[in-house]
Amino acid sequence: MRSILQKKYHDLIAVKINDSSEQTLSLPGFYQVINPETGQRQWINGFSTYFNRLFNKEYDTHHKTISESLKAKGIPLIPLSTDSDIIKPLTHFFKQRK
């Protein structure tokens, strides 16, 4: 069943902006994280190789889940990056759709 947003009169396109500074912990150290739902605080050891691998794995899994969910719903995804030009990927995407 197609959603209202995907009817023939609507065109839904997802744009995901990636920031390379969010992909890894750039500075090793201790980080205090707060669970926004519970308010619980926890300290994370950014020097830990295990934690860095876990962080990278979770980041990759999160982005893969987003891509797969959009693809399953037939929603095209335009990935952009804060480190590069946004005009080229956008122009390429819309030229392909013609």
RAQUILIN-V507598 format. One record per residue. RES is the residue in one letter. PSI is psi in radians with two decimals (NA if undefined). OMEGA is omega in radians with two decimals (none if undefined). Layout:
res:RES psi:PSI omega:OMEGA
res:RES psi:PSI omega:OMEGA
//
This chain:
res:M psi:2.21 omega:-3.13
res:R psi:2.50 omega:3.11
res:S psi:2.89 omega:3.12
res:I psi:-0.61 omega:-3.11
res:L psi:-0.27 omega:-3.09
res:Q psi:0.21 omega:3.09
res:K psi:2.89 omega:-3.02
res:K psi:-0.28 omega:-3.12
res:Y psi:-0.09 omega:-3.11
res:H psi:2.58 omega:3.11
res:D psi:1.94 omega:-3.11
res:L psi:2.16 omega:-3.14
res:I psi:2.29 omega:3.10
res:A psi:2.38 omega:3.06
res:V psi:2.11 omega:-3.14
res:K psi:2.13 omega:-3.14
res:I psi:2.03 omega:3.14
res:N psi:2.42 omega:3.07
res:D psi:2.03 omega:-3.06
res:S psi:-0.44 omega:3.13
res:S psi:-0.24 omega:3.12
res:E psi:-0.10 omega:-3.09
res:Q psi:-0.53 omega:-3.13
res:T psi:2.85 omega:3.03
res:L psi:1.86 omega:-3.01
res:S psi:-0.54 omega:3.13
res:L psi:2.07 omega:3.08
res:P psi:2.49 omega:3.14
res:G psi:-2.97 omega:3.09
res:F psi:2.30 omega:-3.10
res:Y psi:2.36 omega:3.02
res:Q psi:2.12 omega:3.12
res:V psi:2.61 omega:-3.11
res:I psi:2.22 omega:3.05
res:N psi:2.01 omega:-3.06
res:P psi:-0.39 omega:-3.13
res:E psi:-0.66 omega:-3.07
res:T psi:-0.31 omega:-3.07
res:G psi:0.01 omega:-3.12
res:Q psi:2.35 omega:3.12
res:R psi:2.51 omega:3.14
res:Q psi:2.48 omega:3.09
res:W psi:2.38 omega:-3.14
res:I psi:2.35 omega:3.12
res:N psi:1.75 omega:-3.14
res:G psi:-0.15 omega:3.06
res:F psi:-0.31 omega:-3.06
res:S psi:2.18 omega:3.07
res:T psi:-0.70 omega:3.12
res:Y psi:-0.83 omega:-3.11
res:F psi:-0.72 omega:3.13
res:N psi:-0.71 omega:3.07
res:R psi:-0.76 omega:3.12
res:L psi:-0.76 omega:3.12
res:F psi:-0.84 omega:-3.14
res:N psi:-0.71 omega:3.13
res:K psi:-0.78 omega:3.12
res:E psi:-0.68 omega:3.11
res:Y psi:-0.86 omega:-3.14
res:D psi:-0.75 omega:3.14
res:T psi:-0.75 omega:3.13
res:H psi:-0.83 omega:-3.10
res:H psi:-0.61 omega:3.07
res:K psi:-0.71 omega:3.12
res:T psi:-0.76 omega:3.11
res:I psi:-0.85 omega:-3.12
res:S psi:-0.79 omega:-3.12
res:E psi:-0.68 omega:3.12
res:S psi:-0.78 omega:3.13
res:L psi:-0.75 omega:-3.14
res:K psi:-0.73 omega:3.14
res:A psi:-0.50 omega:3.14
res:K psi:0.01 omega:3.14
res:G psi:0.44 omega:3.14
res:I psi:2.07 omega:3.14
res:P psi:2.59 omega:-3.12
res:L psi:2.27 omega:3.03
res:I psi:1.86 omega:3.10
res:P psi:2.27 omega:3.08
res:L psi:2.83 omega:3.14
res:S psi:2.52 omega:3.09
res:T psi:-0.23 omega:-3.12
res:D psi:-0.13 omega:-3.05
res:S psi:3.04 omega:-3.12
res:D psi:2.37 omega:3.11
res:I psi:-0.31 omega:-3.08
res:I psi:-0.76 omega:-3.09
res:K psi:-0.88 omega:3.14
res:P psi:-0.64 omega:3.13
res:L psi:-0.79 omega:3.13
res:T psi:-0.78 omega:3.12
res:H psi:-0.81 omega:-3.12
res:F psi:-0.86 omega:-3.07
res:F psi:-0.46 omega:3.04
res:K psi:-0.64 omega:3.12
res:Q psi:-0.52 omega:-3.07
res:R psi:-0.26 omega:-3.10
res:K psi:NA omega:none
//
